[in-house]
């Protein structure tokens, strides 16, 4: 059984990971860490991130599953690499500096993904194929999340944008439109909405003057991301140091 330490354990996703693990027999949540004082969530001990090194020593996890904040995630990953603990990171909102993941992957396996849904993996492949098959079509992307999400556009939206560009689609990102803003060649509109408790919705619109194609994914609840992250945790544990992708978990 894979021993899991949960980063950002008091957040929405941290709690979802604990709930998802309770229905599985291949993983065991041994503890969680957050910036909050020590406590307990559904029988899982939670420790302050200020005592991270002590928690790693006491609970001896095999792998970190982290949904926290960029700053907290960098600290967690660096400490876990020093403690020979594999890392699965679902935190989004990072800038382009991935040096902490690169350095950690020299000593432990590291898997970073913007989305742990199997359906989103299928969406990524479908979008790539559609954009490649429909050159010159206009492309727009809309994503919707709960009102507490901090980063915009979402990490999943950024991954979709990268895949669209790699498939030969537009790469000039315009975040919303206002005033006199006619569409320009090679422009892709990016629209982020925040409302209520929505777990996550992404839609890619591909259109010309005669037809339109809409490819979308909607997560009914956060459990789908938690299960995917735990799949990744069980899969990555024991592998050689290096960077891994969630698509590799899916393919096996």
C-alpha positions, 0 to 999 in steps of 0.5 A, a space after each residue: 500500500 502506498 503511503 501518501 502525504 497530502 499537501 494543502 490538506 485543509 483546502 478543497 482538493 486536500 479534503 477531496 483526496 482524503 475522501 477519495 482514498 477512503 474508498 481505495 485499498 492501494 493507498 493510505 493517507 498517513 498525514 497531511 500538511 497545511 499552513 493551519 495549526 495541527 489537527 485532524 481531518 476524518 481521522 487523518 493527522 494534519 501537521 503545520 507546514 512549519 514542521 514539515 521536516 519533522 512530519 516527513 520523518 514521523 510519518 515516512 510517506 512514499 509520495 506527496 500529493 500536493 494541491 496547495 499554492 505555488 509557494 507552498 508547493 515549491 517548499 514541499 517538493 524541495 523538502 520531499 526530494 531531500 527526504 527521498 519522497 516521490 512527488 505528485 503535484 496538481 497545484 496550478 498558478 506557477 510562473 514559468 520557473 520550474 527549477 524546483 521540479 527539475 532539481 527534485 526530479 534528479 533525485 526522486 520521481 516527479 509528476 506534475 499535471 494541471 489536471 488529473 481527469 481522464 476525460 480531460 486527457 481525452 479532451 486534449 487529444 481531441 482538441 489537438 486533432 480537431 485544430 490540426 484538421 481544421 487549419 485557419 478556423 477561429 478558436 476560442 477557449 472558455 473555462 469556468 471554476 468556483 469563486 475561490 479559485 485564485 489563478 486565471 486562466 486555469 492550469 488546464 486552460 493553459 495546457 489546452 492553449 499550449 496543445 492548440 498552438 502545437 497543433 498549428 492553431 492560433 497562439 496570440 492569446 487575448 484575455 477577454 475583449 472590450 471596446 473596439 476589438 475586432 478579431 485579428 489573425 492568429 488570435 485565440 480568445 481566452 475567457 475565465 469565469 468564476 462563480 459558485 462552487 463549480 468544480 471545473 468546465 472547459 470548452 474549446 470553440 472552433 469555427 469558420 463562416 460555415 460551421 462550428 465545432 465545440 469540444 468540452 469537459 465538465 467535472 461533476 465534482 472534485 473527486 475525479 481529480 482526487 482519484 486521478 492524483 491517487 492513481 498517479 501517486 500509486 503509479 509513480 512510487 518506486 520509479 526511477 528519478 525523473 519527470 513523468 506525465 499523467 498521460 503515462 499513467 493513463 496509457 498503462 
